Amino acid sequence: LFGLATTVRVPTDPPMNRARIALFLLLTAFLRVEGLQDVLGPMEEGLQHKLSLKRRALWRNFLMGAVSGAAAGFVTDVAVYPIETIKTRVQSVTFARNNAMPPGSQPPTKKLQGLLSGVEVSIIASPLSWGLYFAAYEPVREILEAALGPGLASLTYALGSAIATVVSFVTRVPSEVIKTRLMTGADSDSITCARRIWSKEGLRGLYTGFWSLMLRELPFNVIEMLVYEHMRMAWSKRFKDGGDLVGWETAMVAAICDGSVAFITHPFDVVKTRLMEQAGNTRRTGILQIVHDLLKNEGLGVFFQGCAMRVFYLGIGGVIFWLVLEEVQTYMRSWI
């Protein structure tokens, strides 16, 4: 009871003295005499009711985040998959070697063949990854807002996004490894690819490039959530008197947010592609070695190969993603 009293806070209440609550709960538990119970009973019931509402709100946010994230991730990743394939092939040394061309100079006809290679991985994995992300982000954000207060909103968004990113990597990294190898032609189908990687390296092989993807996704997601949340609030205060944004307003905020963050984090994406191409290979190099080899052999410009494509598809993808996410959450609020 003491541990519960010193950890639980109810956001709608003013700040409470936790020592007093702890003492109150201890007295309620151990001094169950008839006279005191008549006084303490209603107070205890009120506190339990507030805790029950708090738990219900967390489950509601968890469910809303999981469903809306899964829907938005599925629609977006499938819609922009062909553009992502082209971007990955522009960055890929495997695709270039298989087509006897230096990286960044493949003929357009080659780049456009099999643009849906590995799309089945996105169909299965994207709802899982984004469902996990927002299932973690929404309740974590509410808990942090209660603990840190409105004055530290930026820290709340950053920490919530970082925690959600790590949670989503359970399914995100293996799917990215398989997708990358299918997009670049290193493997012919997803099942064969997964079996080959598992037979050579086991679970470790499916998480090839974990840290490079973390270097890309962590800053991307943290900056994205910071920019999106603050832009949305600023727009709402400036033009909507604190009301909700309509569809075209959400689309504008999302396009600016995701396109700009995609450009900033693109060099990490190039390193991630080169690392994940190595999954299942006997010889592999680390992040620092890949960066060194890229600078030595291909120059600084290699870190922006496919940048225009990535900014384009993430800008469009951001519009689709946030529109679907907001619409699903709005619909769910009406019946949950």
C-alpha distance (Angstrom), angle and dihedral (degrees) to the residues before:
residue distance angle dihedral
L1 . . .
F2 3.78 . .
G3 3.83 90.9 .
L4 3.80 90.7 48.9
A5 3.79 92.6 49.9
T6 3.80 93.3 49.6
T7 3.82 95.3 49.5
V8 3.81 106.7 36.8
R9 3.79 121.1 82.6
V10 3.78 128.1 175.5
P11 3.86 110.0 -138.9
T12 3.80 94.5 -150.5
D13 3.80 93.0 56.9
P14 3.80 127.1 78.2
P15 3.83 114.7 -104.6
M16 3.81 109.6 -66.2
N17 3.76 130.7 -147.3
R18 3.80 101.3 -114.7
A19 3.78 94.4 -161.8
R20 3.81 90.4 58.8
I21 3.81 91.8 48.8
A22 3.80 90.8 49.2
L23 3.79 91.3 50.6
F24 3.79 91.0 46.6
L25 3.81 92.8 52.2
L26 3.79 92.4 46.9
L27 3.81 91.2 50.9
T28 3.79 90.5 47.8
A29 3.80 91.7 51.2
F30 3.78 99.5 45.1
L31 3.83 105.6 27.6
R32 3.80 98.0 59.1
V33 3.79 95.2 156.5
E34 3.77 118.2 145.2
G35 3.81 98.6 -113.2
L36 3.81 95.9 47.4
Q37 3.78 92.5 43.3
D38 3.79 91.1 60.4
V39 3.81 88.8 58.9
L40 3.79 100.5 35.8
G41 3.80 97.0 40.4
P42 3.82 98.4 77.0
M43 3.82 91.1 43.7
E44 3.80 91.3 51.1
E45 3.80 91.7 48.6
G46 3.80 90.8 50.8
L47 3.79 92.4 52.8
Q48 3.80 92.3 46.6
H49 3.80 89.6 50.4
K50 3.80 91.2 53.7
L51 3.80 91.7 48.7
S52 3.80 89.6 49.5
L53 3.81 90.8 52.6
K54 3.79 89.6 48.6
R55 3.81 92.8 52.8
R56 3.80 90.5 46.4
A57 3.82 90.9 51.9
L58 3.81 91.4 50.7
W59 3.80 91.9 51.1
R60 3.80 89.8 46.8
N61 3.81 91.4 53.3
F62 3.80 90.9 44.8
L63 3.81 92.0 53.4
M64 3.81 93.8 43.4
G65 3.78 91.5 49.0
A66 3.80 94.1 47.8
V67 3.82 95.9 48.4
S68 3.82 97.8 39.9
G69 3.82 92.6 43.6
A70 3.79 92.3 49.4
A71 3.82 92.3 48.7
A72 3.81 94.4 46.2
G73 3.82 93.5 45.1
F74 3.80 93.4 49.2
V75 3.80 96.1 48.7
T76 3.82 94.8 42.9
D77 3.79 100.4 44.4
V78 3.79 93.8 46.9
A79 3.83 92.4 45.7
V80 3.82 95.3 52.7
Y81 3.82 97.3 33.5
P82 3.84 96.7 107.7
I83 3.83 91.7 52.6
E84 3.81 90.6 47.6
T85 3.81 89.1 51.8
I86 3.81 91.7 55.2
K87 3.81 91.0 47.6
T88 3.81 91.7 51.0
R89 3.80 92.5 48.7
V90 3.79 91.6 51.1
Q91 3.82 88.5 56.1
S92 3.81 96.3 40.6
V93 3.78 123.5 105.0
T94 3.84 89.8 -171.9
F95 3.80 93.0 57.4
A96 3.80 90.8 45.6
R97 3.83 92.6 49.4
N98 3.80 93.1 47.6
N99 3.80 89.3 53.1
A100 3.83 95.3 41.6
M101 3.80 94.5 -119.3
P102 3.82 132.0 117.1
P103 3.82 116.5 -104.4
G104 3.77 113.5 -81.0
S105 3.82 95.8 21.7
Q106 3.82 105.9 77.5
P107 3.80 116.0 140.9
P108 3.81 111.7 -99.9
T109 3.80 91.2 -121.9
K110 3.80 90.5 61.1
K111 3.78 93.0 47.2
L112 3.79 91.4 53.2
Q113 3.81 97.3 53.2
G114 3.80 116.6 103.5
L115 3.78 96.5 0.6
L116 3.81 91.1 167.7
S117 3.82 95.0 53.0
G118 3.80 105.5 139.8
V119 3.80 96.1 7.9
E120 3.81 88.6 132.6
V121 3.82 87.5 67.0
S122 3.81 90.3 57.5
I123 3.80 91.8 46.1
I124 3.81 90.0 57.4
A125 3.81 103.4 30.1
S126 3.81 104.0 37.4
P127 3.83 95.7 66.0
L128 3.81 89.4 47.0
S129 3.81 95.3 48.2
W130 3.79 97.5 44.0
G131 3.79 91.9 39.1
L132 3.82 89.0 55.7
Y133 3.81 91.0 45.3
F134 3.81 96.8 55.4
A135 3.81 93.6 34.0
A136 3.81 84.8 63.0
Y137 3.81 98.8 34.9
E138 3.80 100.2 53.5
P139 3.85 99.5 52.1
V140 3.83 92.9 36.3
R141 3.80 90.0 52.6
E142 3.81 91.4 51.2
I143 3.81 92.1 48.9
L144 3.81 91.8 48.3
E145 3.81 92.3 46.8
A146 3.81 88.9 54.5
A147 3.80 92.5 46.6
L148 3.82 100.0 41.0
G149 3.80 101.7 29.8
P150 3.82 130.2 -137.1
G151 3.80 93.1 -66.4
L152 3.82 91.1 71.9
A153 3.80 98.3 46.4
S154 3.82 93.5 133.9
L155 3.80 91.7 54.7
T156 3.80 89.3 47.6
Y157 3.82 92.6 54.2
A158 3.81 92.8 44.2
L159 3.80 95.8 49.0
G160 3.80 92.9 42.6
S161 3.78 91.7 51.1
A162 3.82 93.3 46.2
I163 3.82 92.5 51.5
A164 3.81 92.0 45.5
T165 3.82 91.3 49.7
V166 3.80 92.3 55.1
V167 3.82 91.0 48.1
S168 3.83 92.6 50.5
F169 3.81 91.8 52.0
V170 3.81 89.6 77.1
T171 3.82 87.9 82.4
R172 3.80 101.7 11.1
V173 3.82 99.4 70.2
P174 3.84 98.4 49.6
S175 3.80 91.0 47.1
E176 3.82 91.8 49.3
V177 3.82 91.1 50.0
I178 3.81 92.9 52.2
K179 3.82 93.4 41.7
T180 3.80 92.5 51.0
R181 3.80 92.9 51.9
L182 3.80 92.6 47.1
M183 3.80 93.6 46.5
T184 3.80 92.0 51.4
G185 3.80 95.4 44.5
A186 3.80 95.1 -113.9
D187 3.83 88.5 127.4
S188 3.77 132.4 21.5
D189 3.81 103.2 -140.7
S190 3.77 138.0 10.4
I191 3.81 98.7 -114.7
T192 3.81 93.4 50.2
C193 3.80 90.0 46.1
A194 3.80 93.8 51.0
R195 3.81 92.8 46.2
R196 3.81 93.2 48.6
I197 3.82 93.2 49.3
W198 3.81 91.4 46.0
S199 3.82 93.1 48.7
K200 3.82 92.4 51.4
E201 3.79 103.4 36.6
G202 3.78 108.4 3.6
L203 3.80 119.5 -147.1
R204 3.81 91.2 -19.1
G205 3.81 90.5 65.2
L206 3.80 92.6 56.2
Y207 3.80 88.5 55.9
T208 3.80 95.2 51.0
G209 3.78 109.1 142.5
F210 3.81 93.9 21.1
W211 3.81 93.5 142.3
S212 3.81 94.5 42.1
L213 3.80 89.7 52.2
M214 3.79 88.4 46.7
L215 3.82 89.3 52.5
R216 3.79 88.7 53.7
E217 3.80 102.5 37.6
L218 3.79 100.9 39.0
P219 3.82 96.4 58.9
F220 3.82 90.5 36.2
N221 3.80 95.0 52.5
V222 3.81 95.2 40.2
I223 3.81 93.8 48.7
E224 3.81 91.3 41.3
M225 3.80 93.8 53.5
L226 3.81 92.3 44.0
V227 3.79 93.5 49.4
Y228 3.80 95.1 41.1
E229 3.80 96.5 47.1
H230 3.82 93.8 45.3
M231 3.83 94.1 43.3
R232 3.79 90.9 49.1
M233 3.82 92.7 49.2
A234 3.82 92.3 45.0
W235 3.81 91.5 49.3
S236 3.80 91.3 47.1
K237 3.82 92.9 51.4
R238 3.80 94.5 42.6
F239 3.79 101.4 44.3
K240 3.83 108.4 10.7
D241 3.83 104.1 41.8
G242 3.79 88.9 -119.7
G243 3.81 94.9 -46.5
D244 3.82 129.2 131.1
L245 3.80 121.3 -78.3
V246 3.80 119.4 -111.5
G247 3.80 123.5 -130.5
W248 3.81 101.2 -85.5
E249 3.81 91.5 45.2
T250 3.80 91.7 53.1
A251 3.82 89.2 47.2
M252 3.82 92.6 53.0
V253 3.80 93.7 48.1
A254 3.83 91.5 46.2
A255 3.82 94.8 48.9
I256 3.82 93.5 50.6
C257 3.79 92.1 43.8
D258 3.83 100.0 47.5
G259 3.81 96.8 37.1
S260 3.79 94.1 53.0
V261 3.82 94.3 44.4
A262 3.83 90.4 48.0
F263 3.82 90.4 57.7
I264 3.81 93.4 47.9
T265 3.81 94.7 50.8
H266 3.83 99.0 37.7
P267 3.85 97.9 105.9
F268 3.82 88.3 61.1
D269 3.80 88.6 53.5
V270 3.81 92.0 56.9
V271 3.81 91.5 52.0
K272 3.82 90.3 46.9
T273 3.82 91.7 53.9
R274 3.81 93.3 49.9
L275 3.81 91.8 48.2
M276 3.80 96.4 48.0
E277 3.79 91.6 49.9
Q278 3.81 86.7 68.1
A279 3.82 95.7 62.1
G280 3.80 109.2 127.4
N281 3.82 93.8 13.4
T282 3.79 120.0 124.7
R283 3.81 93.2 -135.9
R284 3.79 117.1 53.4
T285 3.76 135.0 167.5
G286 3.80 130.4 -151.3
I287 3.78 131.9 -119.4
L288 3.81 96.9 -91.0
Q289 3.81 92.8 47.0
I290 3.80 91.7 50.6
V291 3.80 91.5 49.7
H292 3.81 89.9 49.2
D293 3.82 92.9 48.5
L294 3.80 92.6 46.9
L295 3.80 92.5 51.7
K296 3.81 92.6 44.3
N297 3.81 99.2 44.5
E298 3.80 105.6 26.9
G299 3.80 106.9 19.9
L300 3.78 133.7 -129.9
G301 3.80 93.2 -58.6
V302 3.81 91.7 69.9
F303 3.79 89.5 74.8
F304 3.80 89.1 68.0
Q305 3.80 98.1 46.4
G306 3.79 107.5 133.9
C307 3.81 91.8 8.8
A308 3.81 94.8 131.2
M309 3.79 90.6 50.7
R310 3.80 92.3 49.2
V311 3.80 94.1 47.6
F312 3.82 89.1 47.7
Y313 3.79 97.9 48.8
L314 3.80 95.1 40.0
G315 3.80 90.6 48.0
I316 3.80 90.1 53.2
G317 3.78 91.1 37.6
G318 3.79 91.1 52.0
V319 3.80 90.9 55.2
I320 3.81 92.0 49.9
F321 3.81 93.7 42.2
W322 3.80 99.0 50.2
L323 3.80 93.9 40.8
V324 3.81 91.7 53.1
L325 3.81 92.3 42.3
E326 3.81 94.5 50.3
E327 3.82 93.6 43.8
V328 3.81 93.5 49.8
Q329 3.81 91.7 47.1
T330 3.82 91.5 48.3
Y331 3.81 90.1 51.0
M332 3.82 93.0 46.8
R333 3.82 92.8 50.0
S334 3.80 89.0 61.7
W335 3.81 94.2 61.4
I336 3.82 107.8 22.4
